[in-house]
């Protein structure tokens, strides 16, 4: 097959409905299709594979430090920042003894490929895309092409995670998708159906209304009225939207009383980008090093960009914000940053978490793309939101340029695009091990500052190649 023929095959055989296609768009995809997976050099893949255990260690360390901070045995500001803006009911939920040791079992960082390696701009514990990446990889593998994780890496890794969570083989699982997260229903339907087709387990996608509660157990009610008892409830809804999720109290009650295993756990501290700032906080360094070991701490500090929480509370005159300068001077007031020229503003401002604006590149503002007035507004608005929706200031790292070929349906031929890459590997925690299910590459045009799924981005699974990035 020619590259164009391979691309046309992918378009024609990729399962429809993985993501909502905008009205009027022709075909099953609303992004640019490559004729082959995105190539990663063996050294790059090795680093990504080694990253999984470090991220699990980070979550476990964050979990332990949050618990100790809430109890007052280490500095209280760590838990205070992670709890900032959340209702008391959510904070109490996060501190339930039943969930005390639980961490997310699916971890997806957003890795920006740079000239020096990669940096993690985000870390998602309720990630979308598992079915999307799985279906993409499966379709490319049908062409005889290799992908990271092979043709069914995502469904097999997801199933292994469920079995480790339930501590039994073939657990019955409901992936509960809220209305707010409904754009992900199509790809998760593919994931669940593929797991059943492979005979790996009974996994179903449902709305919260399809969950049936009894004092003994939770059940899923199917369209034909049949009910199955659940071993695992996979929570595909964000905690900021919890009060809008039907039957959420019953699901949480069942999880608290061990009637069902819930993952990810209902702990919003894992959904906060301010955790990056806490890792970089000098007053917490000794605690992090002890929890993580020196080697893991050093690697994570290099992976996570420098980050600060936009705390609106004034500082005394003799104080300064650690690690932050403006025109060579220590910063005592955030608005000192307002005077920076565009070339000095290598920063991003974005909501930390617990907000509808804190995912999918919503609410992200790149400072050196903004006018002086808009930059001032970004700082002012971020500070003003501190009480309810804390924002962070984060170092911006520009991605390296790559050239990738994609299929042009108008000419039925291939074109090349100059772009920047975001890699999103999916790690699945299976007891003491971490399994890499697959990696998605999103290549946005080089003139786009934010790299995310868009109609003029190329999205493809990754494969290993000696001449790769």
C-alpha positions in Angstrom: 0.0 0.0 0.0 1.1 3.6 -0.6 1.0 6.1 2.3 -2.1 7.6 0.8 -3.8 4.2 0.6 -2.9 3.4 4.2 -4.3 6.7 5.3 -7.5 6.1 3.4 -7.7 2.6 5.1 -7.5 4.2 8.5 -10.2 6.7 7.7 -12.5 4.0 6.4 -11.9 1.4 9.1 -11.5 3.5 12.2 -14.6 2.9 14.3 -17.0 5.9 14.0 -18.1 7.8 17.1 -14.8 7.7 19.0 -15.3 11.4 19.5 -18.1 13.7 18.6 -17.6 14.9 15.0 -18.7 18.5 14.5 -21.9 18.8 12.6 -21.3 19.0 8.8 -18.0 17.2 9.0 -17.6 14.4 6.5 -16.4 11.0 7.8 -15.6 9.5 11.1 -12.6 11.7 12.0 -12.2 15.4 12.6 -8.4 15.5 12.7 -5.6 14.9 10.3 -4.6 11.3 9.6 -1.1 10.1 9.3 -0.2 7.1 7.1 1.8 5.4 9.9 2.3 5.7 13.7 4.4 8.6 15.1 8.0 7.3 15.4 9.8 7.4 18.7 13.4 6.7 19.1 14.2 3.7 21.4 15.9 6.0 23.9 12.7 8.2 24.1 10.5 5.2 24.6 12.8 3.8 27.3 12.5 7.1 29.2 8.7 7.1 28.8 8.5 3.5 30.1 10.7 4.4 33.1 8.5 7.3 33.9 5.5 5.2 34.9 7.0 4.0 38.3 8.1 7.6 39.0 4.6 8.9 38.6 3.1 6.2 40.8 5.7 7.1 43.4 4.7 10.8 43.0 1.0 10.0 43.6 1.9 7.9 46.7 4.1 10.5 48.1 1.5 13.2 47.5 -1.1 11.0 49.2 1.0 10.5 52.2 2.1 14.1 52.5 -1.5 15.4 52.2 -2.6 13.0 55.0 0.2 14.1 57.3 -0.4 17.8 56.5 -4.1 17.5 57.2 -3.2 15.9 60.6 -0.8 18.7 61.4 2.4 16.6 61.6 4.0 18.4 58.6 3.4 22.0 57.4 -0.3 22.6 57.1 -0.1 24.8 54.0 0.3 21.7 51.7 -3.1 20.3 52.5 -4.6 23.8 52.7 -3.5 24.6 49.1 -4.8 21.2 47.8 -8.2 21.8 49.6 -8.5 25.5 48.6 -11.8 26.3 46.9 -13.5 23.0 47.6 -16.7 22.5 49.6 -16.4 20.9 53.0 -18.2 17.8 51.8 -15.5 17.2 49.2 -12.7 17.7 51.6 -14.3 15.2 54.1 -14.7 12.7 51.2 -11.0 13.0 50.3 -10.0 12.2 53.9 -12.2 9.2 54.4 -10.3 6.3 56.0 -11.7 3.9 53.5 -9.8 5.7 50.7 -6.8 6.6 52.7 -4.2 4.5 50.8 -5.9 4.7 47.4 -4.3 6.4 44.4 -5.4 6.6 40.8 -4.8 3.4 38.8 -4.7 5.1 35.4 -2.2 7.9 35.0 -1.7 10.0 31.9 0.8 12.8 31.7 0.9 15.3 28.9 4.6 15.3 27.7 5.8 18.1 25.5 8.7 16.9 23.3 11.4 19.5 23.6 15.0 19.8 22.3 16.2 18.5 25.6 13.8 15.6 26.0 10.3 16.2 27.4 8.5 18.0 30.1 5.1 17.2 31.7 2.7 20.1 31.4 -0.2 18.2 32.9 -0.9 15.0 34.9 -4.4 13.6 34.6 -5.8 11.0 36.9 -9.3 10.9 35.2 -8.0 10.7 31.6 -10.0 10.6 28.5 -8.6 8.9 25.4 -8.2 5.3 26.4 -10.6 3.9 23.9 -9.5 6.5 21.3 -5.9 5.4 21.5 -6.8 1.8 21.6 -9.0 2.0 18.5 -6.4 4.0 16.6 -3.6 1.5 17.5 -5.8 -1.5 16.6 -6.6 0.0 13.2 -3.0 0.8 12.3 -2.0 -2.7 13.4 -4.5 -4.1 10.9 -2.2 -2.6 8.3 0.7 -4.7 9.6 2.3 -1.7 11.3 3.6 -2.0 14.9 2.5 0.3 17.7 3.6 0.7 21.3 1.4 -1.8 23.2 0.5 -3.7 20.0 -3.0 -4.0 18.7 -4.8 -4.5 22.0 -2.4 -2.9 24.5 -5.0 -0.5 25.9 -7.9 -3.0 26.6 -5.5 -5.6 28.0 -3.8 -3.1 30.3 -7.1 -1.6 31.4 -8.4 -5.1 32.2 -5.2 -5.9 34.2 -5.7 -2.8 36.2 -9.4 -3.7 36.9 -8.3 -7.2 38.1 -5.7 -5.7 40.4 -8.3 -3.3 41.8 -10.9 -5.9 42.4 -8.3 -8.6 43.4 -10.2 -11.1 41.3 -10.2 -12.3 37.7 -12.7 -11.1 35.2 -14.4 -8.5 37.5 -17.7 -7.0 36.4 -17.1 -3.4 35.8 -19.2 -0.3 35.1 -17.5 2.7 33.5 -19.8 5.4 34.7 -19.9 8.4 32.4 -21.6 11.6 33.5 -23.4 14.0 31.2 -20.6 16.5 31.6 -18.2 13.9 30.3 -20.5 12.5 27.6 -18.0 13.3 24.8 -16.0 10.3 26.0 -18.8 7.8 25.9 -18.2 6.7 22.3 -14.5 5.8 22.8 -15.2 4.1 26.2 -17.9 2.1 24.5 -15.3 0.8 22.1 -12.9 0.0 24.9 -15.6 -2.0 26.9 -16.8 -3.8 23.8 -13.2 -4.7 22.8 -12.6 -6.1 26.3 -15.7 -8.3 26.0 -14.8 -9.4 22.5 -11.4 -10.5 23.7 -13.0 -12.5 26.5 -11.1 -10.5 29.2 -14.0 -9.5 31.4 -17.5 -8.0 31.7 -17.0 -4.3 31.3 -19.9 -2.0 30.4 -20.3 1.7 29.9 -23.4 3.3 31.5 -24.9 6.6 32.7 -25.1 7.2 36.5 -28.9 6.6 36.2 -28.2 2.9 35.2 -26.6 2.1 38.6 -28.9 0.2 41.0 -28.2 0.4 44.7 -29.0 -2.1 47.4 -27.5 -2.4 51.0 -25.5 -5.4 49.8 -24.1 -4.3 46.5 -24.2 -2.1 43.4 -25.7 -3.4 40.2 -25.7 -2.2 36.6 -29.1 -2.3 34.8 -28.8 -3.0 31.1 -31.2 -1.8 28.4 -33.0 -5.2 28.4 -33.6 -4.8 32.2 -31.1 -7.4 33.2 -28.9 -6.5 36.2 -25.3 -7.5 36.9 -23.6 -7.2 40.3 -20.6 -4.9 40.1 -17.1 -5.5 41.4 -15.5 -2.3 40.2 -17.0 1.2 39.4 -14.7 3.2 37.1 -15.4 6.8 37.8 -15.4 8.8 34.5 -16.6 12.0 36.0 -14.8 14.9 37.6 -15.3 15.7 41.3 -16.0 19.4 40.6 -19.2 18.1 38.9 -20.0 15.6 41.6 -23.2 17.3 42.9 -24.7 17.1 39.3 -24.1 13.4 39.0 -27.3 11.4 39.7 -26.9 8.7 42.4 -23.5 9.9 43.3 -24.3 9.6 47.0 -25.3 6.0 46.6 -22.2 5.1 44.6 -20.0 6.8 47.2 -21.8 5.0 50.1 -21.2 1.7 48.4 -17.6 2.4 47.9 -17.1 3.6 51.5 -18.6 0.4 52.8 -16.6 -1.8 50.4 -19.7 -2.9 48.5 -17.8 -2.0 45.3 -14.2 -0.9 44.4 -14.2 2.7 43.0 -11.3 3.9 40.9 -10.0 6.6 40.6 -10.7 7.3 44.3 -12.8 10.4 45.1 -9.7 12.4 46.1 -9.5 15.8 44.4 -5.9 16.4 45.5 -4.9 14.1 42.6 -6.6 16.4 40.2 -4.7 19.6 41.2 -2.0 21.1 39.1 -0.8 22.9 42.2 0.8 19.7 43.2 3.6 20.7 40.8 4.1 23.8 42.8 4.3 21.9 46.0 6.9 19.6 44.5 9.1 22.6 43.7 8.5 24.3 47.1 11.9 24.6 48.9 10.3 24.3 52.3 9.0 20.9 51.4 12.1 19.5 49.6 13.3 17.4 52.5 9.9 15.8 52.9 9.6 15.0 49.2 13.1 13.5 49.1 12.3 11.2 52.0 9.1 10.1 50.4 10.4 9.6 46.9 14.2 9.0 47.3 16.7 11.4 46.0 16.8 9.9 42.5 13.1 10.0 41.9 12.8 13.5 43.3 15.5 14.8 41.0 13.9 13.2 37.9 10.4 14.6 38.8 11.7 18.1 39.5 13.2 18.0 36.0 10.0 16.6 34.5 7.5 19.0 36.1 8.0 22.7 35.0 8.6 25.3 37.8 5.1 26.2 39.1 3.7 28.7 41.5 0.3 29.0 43.1 -1.3 32.4 42.4 -2.0 33.2 46.1 -3.7 36.6 46.4 -2.7 37.1 50.0 -0.2 39.9 50.5 3.4 39.2 51.6 5.3 41.3 54.2 7.9 43.7 52.8 10.9 41.4 53.7 9.4 38.4 51.9 9.7 37.2 48.3 8.1 34.5 46.2 10.7 31.7 46.1 12.4 31.1 42.8 10.6 33.9 40.9 12.2 37.1 39.6 11.0 40.0 37.4 13.7 42.0 35.6 16.3 40.5 37.9 14.5 41.5 41.1 12.8 39.1 43.6 9.1 39.2 43.3 7.2 40.3 46.4 3.9 41.2 44.5 2.6 39.1 41.6 1.8 42.3 39.7 5.5 43.0 39.3 5.2 40.4 36.5 2.9 42.8 34.7 5.9 44.9 33.5 7.7 42.0 31.8 8.0 42.3 28.0 6.7 39.5 25.8 10.2 38.0 25.4 10.4 37.6 29.2 7.0 36.1 29.7 7.8 32.4 29.4 4.8 31.5 31.5 1.4 29.9 31.4 -1.6 30.8 33.6 -4.3 28.1 34.1 -6.8 26.9 36.7 -5.2 24.4 39.1 -8.2 22.0 39.2 -11.8 21.4 40.5 -13.2 23.5 37.7 -14.8 22.9 34.3 -12.0 25.1 32.9 -9.2 22.9 34.3 -9.1 20.2 31.6 -8.9 20.0 27.8 -6.7 23.1 27.5 -9.6 25.2 28.7 -8.7 28.3 30.7 -5.0 28.1 29.6 -3.4 31.4 28.7 0.2 31.6 27.4 1.7 34.8 28.6 3.9 35.8 25.7 0.9 35.4 23.3 -1.0 38.1 25.2 -1.1 41.8 24.9 0.1 43.8 27.9 -3.5 44.4 28.9 -4.5 40.8 28.5 -1.4 39.7 30.5 -2.4 42.0 33.3 -5.9 40.7 33.2 -4.7 37.1 33.3 -2.7 37.8 36.5 -5.5 39.9 38.0 -8.2 37.3 37.3 -6.1 34.4 38.4 -5.4 36.1 41.7 -9.0 37.1 42.1 -10.1 33.5 41.7 -7.8 32.2 44.5 -10.6 31.7 47.1 -12.8 29.5 44.8 -10.6 28.4 41.9 -6.9 28.7 42.5 -4.8 29.3 39.4 -1.1 28.5 38.8 1.7 30.2 37.1 3.9 27.7 35.2 7.1 27.9 33.2 6.3 27.5 29.5 8.5 25.1 27.5 8.3 25.4 23.7 8.1 22.1 21.9 10.7 21.1 19.3 9.7 21.2 15.7 9.0 18.0 13.8 7.8 17.3 10.2 5.0 14.8 9.8 3.2 13.7 6.7 -0.6 13.6 6.7 -3.3 12.7 4.3 -5.2 15.4 2.4 -8.7 14.2 1.4 -9.1 17.0 -1.1 -6.2 15.8 -3.3 -6.1 12.1 -2.1 -2.4 12.6 -1.5 0.1 13.3 1.3 1.3 16.6 2.6 3.9 17.5 5.2 3.3 19.7 8.2 5.8 21.5 10.4 4.5 20.9 14.0 5.1 20.4 17.7 4.3 17.2 19.5 2.5 16.3 22.7 2.9 12.7 23.8 0.3 11.2 26.1 1.3 7.8 27.5 -1.3 5.8 29.4 0.0 3.9 32.5 -2.0 1.3 34.3 -1.2 0.4 37.9 -1.5 -3.4 38.4 -0.6 -4.0 42.1 3.1 -3.2 42.5 3.7 -3.0 38.7 3.0 -0.3 36.1 2.0 -1.2 32.6 2.2 1.1 29.6 -0.9 0.5 27.4 -0.1 2.9 24.5 1.0 6.4 23.6 -0.9 9.0 21.6 1.0 11.6 19.6 -0.7 14.9 18.9 1.1 17.1 16.4 -0.2 20.6 16.2 0.9 23.1 13.6 4.0 24.9 14.7 2.3 28.3 14.8 -0.2 27.0 17.4 1.0 27.6 20.9 -1.4 25.1 22.6 -1.0 21.5 21.6 -4.3 19.6 21.8 -6.8 17.7 19.7 -8.0 20.0 16.9 -9.1 19.7 13.3 -5.7 20.7 11.9 -3.7 18.5 14.3 -2.3 15.1 13.4 -3.2 12.4 15.9 -1.7 8.9 15.8 -0.5 6.1 18.1 3.2 5.8 18.6 5.7 3.2 17.4 9.4 2.6 18.0 11.9 3.4 15.2 15.6 4.0 15.1 15.1 7.3 13.2 12.3 8.4 15.5 12.0 11.5 17.7 
